[in-house]
Amino acid sequence: MTKRFENKVVVITGGTDGIGLTTAGSFAAEGAHVYITGRRQERLDEALREIGNGALGVQGDVSNLADLDRLYAQVKRDHGRVDVVFANAGVSESAPVGSIEEDHFDRVFDINVKGTVFTVQKALPLMSAGGAVVLSGSGAGSKGFASLSIYSATKAAIRSFARTWTVDLKSEGIRVNVVSPGMVMTPAMHTYLKNNTGAEEWMKQTIPFGRLAQTEEIAKAVLFLSSDESSFVGGEELFVDGGFVAV
Ligand SMILES: NC(=O)c1ccc[n+]([C@@H]2O[C@H](COP(=O)([O-])OP(=O)(O)OC[C@H]3O[C@@H](n4cnc5c(N)ncnc54)[C@H](OP(=O)(O)O)[C@@H]3O)[C@@H](O)[C@H]2O)c1
């Protein structure tokens, strides 16, 4: 197997579950030094055992700037550089307009938007030409789903960051792109489908490919956008959603 990320230093926020965990495993299998984060220490320890390959974890919340400082201080001590950032940590909560509470708004924007901004900004002093940033978007940023206005707005912001930061980072030679999943079979999604009768059938009927994505399918897109194979791709939003947004 070709190892596209041999000795590359890769930081993945929210790498203890779902898409982030699978993506961390894929980078590690291709030779990268992988750092993952997550708020729950116990889950972080389990995830590191699952990933193996010398992956390291730094417990922390992306919406807490001091936690991000601790993360990058450790990466700097260990390697002195970052080659790839996958700003993946994100939460989805729902409330219809008319019932949006301030703490719902603050929590989702703090993690998804503020967390992404400072995850990337604080990595920049350690990055150089050839570096890649992949942001976690969502098909929700381009569609209208009932009760998901706050989450969807955070993902529209992510898409916008990739455009502006592509220009801001032009002279640094750092590429920024977004990977936007549709509906993905993560452990959290599995639980949601179990508790919401009819939701899986609705998704299968709505997605042109007739099924949900596997986390491996999102990971492949993240590795593509992080590798030289996408050397002339910038400011792009790659939908990995079985045709959901495009069709
Ligand atoms: N699954 C989907 O269908 C889908 C679709 C479109 C987009 N996405 C996007 O893809 C990304 C990953 O989603 P997922 O479904 O894989 O999520 P998930 O299975 O719920 O896992 C989320 C991960 O992020 C961590 N996390 C959450 N909040 C955090 C915070 N404040 N600071 C640091 N880490 C945090 C979690 O660990 P802790 O809880 O321990 O912090 C966990 O490791 C998200 O940005 C999501 O919006 C997912």
PDBQT file of the ligand as one rigid body, heavy atoms in Angstrom, charges set to zero:
ROOT
HETATM    1  N1  LIG A 301     -22.655  12.115  10.829  1.00  0.00    +0.000 N 
HETATM    2  C1  LIG A 301     -23.232  12.799   9.848  1.00  0.00    +0.000 C 
HETATM    3  O1  LIG A 301     -24.213  12.324   9.230  1.00  0.00    +0.000 OA
HETATM    4  C2  LIG A 301     -22.681  14.145   9.435  1.00  0.00    +0.000 A 
HETATM    5  C3  LIG A 301     -23.243  14.773   8.310  1.00  0.00    +0.000 A 
HETATM    6  C4  LIG A 301     -22.756  15.997   7.906  1.00  0.00    +0.000 A 
HETATM    7  C5  LIG A 301     -21.729  16.598   8.596  1.00  0.00    +0.000 A 
HETATM    8  N2  LIG A 301     -21.205  15.987   9.696  1.00  0.00    +0.000 N 
HETATM    9  C6  LIG A 301     -20.117  16.705  10.391  1.00  0.00    +0.000 C 
HETATM   10  O2  LIG A 301     -19.010  15.849  10.553  1.00  0.00    +0.000 OA
HETATM   11  C7  LIG A 301     -18.317  16.159  11.766  1.00  0.00    +0.000 C 
HETATM   12  C8  LIG A 301     -18.177  14.891  12.588  1.00  0.00    +0.000 C 
HETATM   13  O3  LIG A 301     -19.470  14.377  12.803  1.00  0.00    +0.000 OA
HETATM   14  P1  LIG A 301     -19.717  12.901  13.397  1.00  0.00    +0.000 P 
HETATM   15  O4  LIG A 301     -21.119  12.557  13.038  1.00  0.00    +0.000 OA
HETATM   16  O5  LIG A 301     -18.602  12.006  13.041  1.00  0.00    +0.000 OA
HETATM   17  O6  LIG A 301     -19.690  13.257  14.963  1.00  0.00    +0.000 OA
HETATM   18  P2  LIG A 301     -19.778  12.303  16.241  1.00  0.00    +0.000 P 
HETATM   19  O7  LIG A 301     -19.826  10.865  15.848  1.00  0.00    +0.000 OA
HETATM   20  O8  LIG A 301     -20.846  12.872  17.087  1.00  0.00    +0.000 OA
HETATM   21  O9  LIG A 301     -18.359  12.600  16.913  1.00  0.00    +0.000 OA
HETATM   22  C9  LIG A 301     -18.050  13.912  17.248  1.00  0.00    +0.000 C 
HETATM   23  C10 LIG A 301     -16.611  13.959  17.692  1.00  0.00    +0.000 C 
HETATM   24  O10 LIG A 301     -16.277  15.304  17.978  1.00  0.00    +0.000 OA
HETATM   25  C11 LIG A 301     -15.928  15.417  19.363  1.00  0.00    +0.000 C 
HETATM   26  N3  LIG A 301     -16.384  16.707  19.820  1.00  0.00    +0.000 N 
HETATM   27  C12 LIG A 301     -17.647  17.173  19.889  1.00  0.00    +0.000 A 
HETATM   28  N4  LIG A 301     -17.644  18.421  20.367  1.00  0.00    +0.000 NA
HETATM   29  C13 LIG A 301     -16.357  18.741  20.612  1.00  0.00    +0.000 A 
HETATM   30  C14 LIG A 301     -15.709  19.882  21.131  1.00  0.00    +0.000 A 
HETATM   31  N5  LIG A 301     -16.397  20.935  21.534  1.00  0.00    +0.000 N 
HETATM   32  N6  LIG A 301     -14.364  19.880  21.221  1.00  0.00    +0.000 NA
HETATM   33  C15 LIG A 301     -13.651  18.802  20.830  1.00  0.00    +0.000 A 
HETATM   34  N7  LIG A 301     -14.200  17.690  20.337  1.00  0.00    +0.000 NA
HETATM   35  C16 LIG A 301     -15.547  17.654  20.250  1.00  0.00    +0.000 A 
HETATM   36  C17 LIG A 301     -16.582  14.200  20.048  1.00  0.00    +0.000 C 
HETATM   37  O11 LIG A 301     -15.938  13.834  21.247  1.00  0.00    +0.000 OA
HETATM   38  P3  LIG A 301     -16.394  14.449  22.672  1.00  0.00    +0.000 P 
HETATM   39  O12 LIG A 301     -17.896  14.364  22.708  1.00  0.00    +0.000 OA
HETATM   40  O13 LIG A 301     -15.720  13.592  23.701  1.00  0.00    +0.000 OA
HETATM   41  O14 LIG A 301     -15.889  15.837  22.683  1.00  0.00    +0.000 OA
HETATM   42  C18 LIG A 301     -16.364  13.166  18.955  1.00  0.00    +0.000 C 
HETATM   43  O15 LIG A 301     -15.027  12.717  18.936  1.00  0.00    +0.000 OA
HETATM   44  C19 LIG A 301     -19.147  17.240  12.458  1.00  0.00    +0.000 C 
HETATM   45  O16 LIG A 301     -18.584  18.505  12.200  1.00  0.00    +0.000 OA
HETATM   46  C20 LIG A 301     -20.512  17.118  11.795  1.00  0.00    +0.000 C 
HETATM   47  O17 LIG A 301     -21.233  18.320  11.818  1.00  0.00    +0.000 OA
HETATM   48  C21 LIG A 301     -21.652  14.778  10.135  1.00  0.00    +0.000 A 
ENDROOT
TORSDOF 0
